[in-house]
C-alpha cells in the first residue's frame, strides 16, 4: 500500500514539474488530463482499500498513517487540476491557443504597415495608398505632379478561430484594415479637400471590413475573396492593388468545395450580384451629354462561379468561370437585361528547385466588369433599350527571385485590352471614350521591387511602378511612382 502511494505521489510530482512542457499542444493537454483521471481513480481505489482493511493492532512504534498519504495525493491532484485549468495550450491552428474551458482555438494576426510614396508623374487618378491606372491623368493634363506622401492606413488586424465538431472543424475569420476615410465614407482620395483636412490634423481613418467568413465541411459562407480570384498564386508586389489585368475583388459568397486526393478541388459558388451599367444622361437645358451609373441597374440574380484547383510537384494550376446578369428597369421606359461571362486561368511554376516562382494569369470575358482590377463592364443604349457588354482580355506575369533567405526580388507585368464591338462603338459615339474618365482601349503596368526580411516578421520593401493607358479616342496617360514600405507582421 505504501509503495503504491509513494509511486502515485512521484508520478504527480513529475506531472506538476513537467506541466509547462506538456501543455504545448492539444494532444499533450489531453494526455495530462487523462493522467489526472488515472491518478484520481487510483486514489479512489486506495480509499476503498483503506476502508475495507481491519484496524491494525497497537504497535510500540507507530507506522505512517494511510490518511496522510491520501491527503497528500488529494492535494497534489488539486494542484495539477488548477494548473491544468490555467495553462495556455497550443490550439489546432498554427500560432493559435486554446480558449480556457473551451475546445475553440483562436489566433490573432495582422500587421502594422507604413508606406512612403513618391509620384514622379501624374496624380495616379487621385489615389495615394495604391496605383489606379484606369484614371491616370492624360498627357498634357494640369493634374498635380511630383507628389510625396506617407500613410499607415493599410495596416491590418484579424481574428481566426477553429472549433472541432463531429463533422470537422468550424473555422471563422474576421479581418479589417483602416483604409477608409471617415469624412468621405469610402477609400480616401488624395487631393480631395476633406482628405487633406484629415491628413493635416490627425490622419484619422475608419476601420474597414475586409473578411467576415465561416468555413465548415467544405462550405464557405460570408465575405471573402471571390471564387473567381486566385489569391494563392498571385504575384507579390509592394503596391497595395497590384498590376492591371488581374482579378481583384472581395464580396459575400456561398460556396462549396469538393476536394479529391488525385483530381484536385472542385468548387461551385453563388456571389453578390452588384454588376452595374453606365448610362448616358442629357442635360435638358444645354443638351450636354455626360455619363453616370444607372440607379436601378443592378443584377437581380446571384453571380455563379465554377472553379477547379490542383497542386502539383512543379507548382499549381487553377481554372475558373463566372456568369453574371446586368439588368436595368427604370421609370423612363428602360427594361433590359443581358448575361455576361468570364473565364480565367492561373498557374504557378517552381524554378531553381522551388526557390523561385513564375506566376501566370489570363482572364477573358464579355461583361466581366468588376471582376477585373477595374473595368466598367456594360453600357445601357437607352435609344435601343439594350445593354452592351464590354469584351476584355487581361494577363499578368510575375517572377520572384530569391537571392537569399532574407532577400527576394519581384518583377511583375500586367496588360489589359478592350476589343472593338458594339460597346466600344457606342462609347465613342456618345463621348464615353475620351477625357480623364474615358473608357480605356488598353493599359500596361510594370512593377520591379525588392523585399528584405532582416529579422522574423519584419519586411522592408522598395518598388518602382510604371503604367500607361490609352483611351478609346487614342489619348494617352501614364503614371510613374516609387513606393517604400515597412511592415511588422504578428501571428
N, C-alpha and C positions, 0 to 999 in steps of 0.2 A: 504494500500500500504506500509506504513512504517512498519507495523507489519510483512509483508511478507519479506521485505528487511532485517529486523533485524534477522528474523529466518534463512534466507539464509546465512547471514554472520556468524551466530552462528554455523550453520552446517559446513561451510567451515573452520572455526577456529578449530572445533573439528576434521575435516578431516586432517588438517595440523598437529595438535598436535599428532594425533594417527597414522601418516604415518608409523613410524618405526615398530609399532606393526602390522599394516595392511599388509605391504609388506613382509610377511613371506612365502607366498605360491603363486602359480599361481592363485589359486581361489581368494585369498584375493586381489591380484593385479587387477584382473578383476572387483571385486566389487568396488574398488577405482576408476577405470576407468569409470564404469557406474555411480558412484556418480558425477564425474566431468561432464559427459554428461548431467545428470539430472539438475544440477545446471546451466549449460550453457543454457539449454532450458528455465529454469525459468528466467534467465537474459534476454533472447530474448523476452519472454512474457512481462517482466517488461518494457523493452524499448518500445515495441509496445503499451502498455497501456499508457505510458507517452506521446508518440507521438499523440495519439488519444484524449487525455484529453485536454479540453479548458484551456487557461491560467487563473489562479486564480486571483480574484480581489485583489488590493493592500491592505495590512493589516498594522496596526500600528506596530505589532511585526512580523518580517519576519520568516516564517516557514522554517524548514530544507529543503534544495534543494534535489529533487529526483536524480539530476545528480550526487550529491556527493555519494548517495547510490550505483548507478550503477557503478561509477568509482571504489569505494572500492570493490564491488563484482567482477568486472573485474580483478582488481589487485590480489585479493585472488585466483581466478581461475588460473591465470597465475602462481602464486607461487606453487599451488598444482600440476599443469601440469609439471612444471620444476622439482620438487622433484620426481614426478612420473617417469619422464624420467631417472633420475639419480639413482633411487632406485635399489639396488641389490635384486633381487627377487628369492626366492627358486624355483628350477626347478622341473621337473617331476621325475627325478632320485633321490633317496635318496642321500643327500650330494652334490647335484648339484645346480647351479644357472642359471638363465635365461640370455642369452646374450642380452645386451641392444638393443632395436629396433628389436628384433627377437623373434620367438617362440621356438628357439632351446635352450635346456637345456644342460649344459656342466659340466663335472665332471673331476677333476684331481685326480689321485690316484697313489699309488705305495708304495715303502718302501726303506729305507736305511738299508742295512744288512751287518754285519761283521761276518766272521766265523774264528775260530781258530781250526785247526785240528792237532791231534797227531796220526801219523801212528805207531802202535806198531809192525805190521808185514806186510812185503811186501810193495810195492810201489803203490798198488791199480791200477795196469795197467797203470800207468803214470798220472792219474788224481789227482788233488788236490781239486777241487771245489765240488766233489761228489764221491760216490762209483761207481766202474765199475768192478764188479766181473768177467765177462767173460774172461778178460785178466789178472787177478791177477797172480803174479809170482808163478811159481811152487815151491813146496818144494825142498830145496837144491839149489835154484837159488841164484845168487850173486847180485840180484836186491837190491837197497837201502832199508834199514830198519831203523826204528826209526826216521822217518822224521817229522818235525814240520813246519807248515806254517800258515799264516793268509792271508785273501783276503776279498775284498768287492765287487767283480765284479758281484755277483748275485743280487745286488741292482737293483730295477725295477722302471719304470715310465710308466704311461699310461694315455690316454685321452678317455673319453666315452661321447657320445652325444646322445640326443634324440630329434627328431623333429616331432611334430604332423602332420599327413596328413589325408585326407578323408578316407584312408583305414587302419588307425592305425599308431602307432609311427614308425619312421625310426631311427634305432639305429646304431651307428658307434663306433668301438673300435680300437684304435691304441696303441700298447704296445710293449715295448722292455726292454732289460736289457743290461749289459755291459760284458757279459760272452763271449767275443770274443777277441782273441789275435791279435793285429794289425800286428804282424810280421809273424804269421802263417796262417792267412786267415781263421781261424776257432777256435774252442774251444782250449784254450791253454793246452799244455801237460806239466805237471810238470817234470822238469829234462831235457827237450829239451833245447839246448843251447840258442836258440832265446828267449824262455820263461824266462830263467834265466836272460838274459840280461835286459829285461824289468822290471823284479822284482827287480833287483839290483839298477835300476836307478829311474824309475818313476811309476812302476806298472800301465802302461797305457794299457787299453783295449778298444776296439771299441764297439760302440753301436750296438746291435744285434736285429733284428726284431723278435718278438715273435708272436704277433697277429696283423692283419690288416683286419678287418671283418665288414660287414654290415648285419643288420637283419631287415627284413621288411615283414609283412603279412605272417609269418610262414616260410619265406625263410632266409637262412644264406649263405652268399657268401663272400669268402675271406679266409685268412689264420687264422686258429684257431685249437683248439684241434680236433683230428679226431673223427668222429661219432662213431668209434669202441672203443673209450676210454671213460670210465665213471669217469669224474673228480669229480663230486659232492660226490660220495660215496667211494672215495679212502681214505685209512688211512693216517693220518698225521705223518710225520717224520721231524726231523731236517735236515737230509740228503737231498740234492737237488734232487737227482734222485729217491730216494725211493727204495723199495725192488725189487728183481728179481722176475720174474714170473708174473708181471703185464703188462698191455698195457701202452705205453708211447710214444705219437707221436703227433706232430703238423704239419699241411700241408694245402695247399689250398683245399677248399671244395666248393661244391654247393649242398645244402641240403634243404629239405622241411619237416616241422613237422606239422602233423595234430593232434591237441590236442582235446581230448574229456573229458567231466567232469567226466565220470564214468569209461571209459575203459583205460584212460591214453593217452600218446602221441605216435604216430606212425611216424617214420622218415625214409626217403629214401635219400641217398646221393651218389654223384659221387665225387671221390677224386683223388689227384695227383698220377699218375702211375709211380713210380720210383723203383719198386722191381727189384733187380738185381740177378745175378747168379755168384757164384765162378767158376773159370776156372783153369785148370791145364796148367802150362807152362813148357816146357822142354828146358833147355839150349842146343843149338846145338853143343857146343864145349865140355861141360863136361857131358851132359846127366842128369844134376841135375834137379829134379822136384821141382817146387815151385807153390804157389797158388796166385791168384790175382782175380780181378773182371773183368768181360767182358766189354770192352769199348762200345760194341754195344748191351749189354744185358738188355735193359730197356723195360718196358711194353709199348705197343702201344695203349692200350685202358684203360680208367679210371677204377680205383677200384670202386666197387659197395658195399655200406654198407646199411643194413636194421637194424632198431632198434625199440625197444618198451620200454617205461619207465612208471612207475606209482608210485605215493606216497600213502602210507597207514598210518593209525593211529600208527602202530607199526614200521614204517620206510619207506623204499623204495626198489624197485627192477628194474633191467634193464636186457634185453636180446638183444644180437647183433649178426650180422653175416656179414662177409666180403668175397668177392671173388676178386682175382687179377690174372692178366696174367703176366707170365715171358716169354719173347721172345728174342731169340738170332739169329742174322744174321750177318755173317762176311765173309771176303774175303777168309778165309781158308776152306770154304765149309760148315760151320755150319749153319743150318737153322732149328731151333727147337723152340717149344713153349709149354707151359703147364699152366693150370689154377690151382691156389691154392685156399684154402678157410680157413676160421677161424670162430669159434663160441665162444661167451663169455657170461657170466652171472655174475652179481654182485648184492649184497644185503646189506642193512644197517638195523640193528635191534637196536631199542632203548631199553635200560635197565635202571633199577633203576628210573622209572618214567620219562625217557627221558634224564636223566643227563649223562649216559654213552652210548656208542655206540659200537656195534660189526659189523665190515665190513668183507665181504667175497667175493672173486672174483675167477673165474675159466675161463681159456682161453685154447682152444684146436684148433689145425689146421694142415693142410698139406700145407707147403709153406707159412705160415702166416708171417714168417720172421720178417721184420722191425716193425710190429705192437707190437711185444713183447718188453720188456725192454732189448732188444738185442738178436737176433738170426740171423744166416746167411741167412737161407731161402731156397736156392737152389744151386745146382751144375750142370755144364754142363759136361756130359760124352761125350767128344769130339770123342772118338772112335766109339760110338754108335749113335752119332748125337741125343742125348736125354737129356732132362732136368730132374733131380732128385730132388724131393721135401723133405724138412725136416719136419718130423712129430713130434710135440712137445705138451707138456701139461704144464701149469703153474697155480699155485694157490697162493693166498695171503690172509692172515687172520690178521686182526688188531683189537685191543681192546683199547678204550680210556676210562680211568677212571678219572673222575673229582673229585679231592679231595676237591676243593672249587671253588668259583667263579674266583679265580686268579691262581689256580694251576691245571694242568692236566698232566696225565701220559699216554704215548703211548707205546704199546707193539705190534710189527708188525713182521710177519714172511713171507718169500717168498720162493717158491720152484719151480724148473723148470727141466723138463726131456725131453730128446730126445729118441724116440722109435727106435728100430732097424728096418731098412728097406734097400732098395737099396741105399738110400742116405748115410747112415752111413757105409754101406759096401764099397762103392766106396771111401768115405772119408778116411777110414782106409787103404785101399789098396794103395792109392796114397799119403799118408803122410799128409792128411789134419786133422787127428785126434790126432796129437801128438805135443808136444812143447808148447812154450809160447802162441802162437796164434792158438793152436789146437782147433778144434770144441769140445764142451763140451757134455758129456753124461748127467750130472746132476749138479745142483747148489742149494745151500741153503744160505739164508741170514736172519739174525735176527737183529732187532732194539729194543732198550729199552731206552726210553728218558723221560725227564721232560721238560715242558714249563711253565714258571712263568710269569704272567701278572701283574706286580706290580701296574702299572697305565694304563689308557686307551691308546691304540695304541702302547704299548711297550711290546715286548715278549723277554724273556731271556730263551734260550734253552740249554740243555745238553743231548747228546745221545751217547750211545756206540753201535757199529755195528760190527758184526762178520759175515764172509761169507766163504764158501768153495766151490770149484769146482772140478770136475773130468772130464778129457778129455776122448774121446772115447778109447784112448790107456790105460786108467787106471791111468794116472798121476794125482796127486792132488796138489792143490794150495789153499791158504787161505789168507784172509785179516782180520785185526783187527785194529779198529781205534776209536778215541774219538773225538766228534765234539761239540764245544761250539759255540753258536750263539746269537747275539744281533740284534734285529730288531725294527725299528721305522716305523710304518705304517701311511701314510697320505691318507685321502679320504674324 
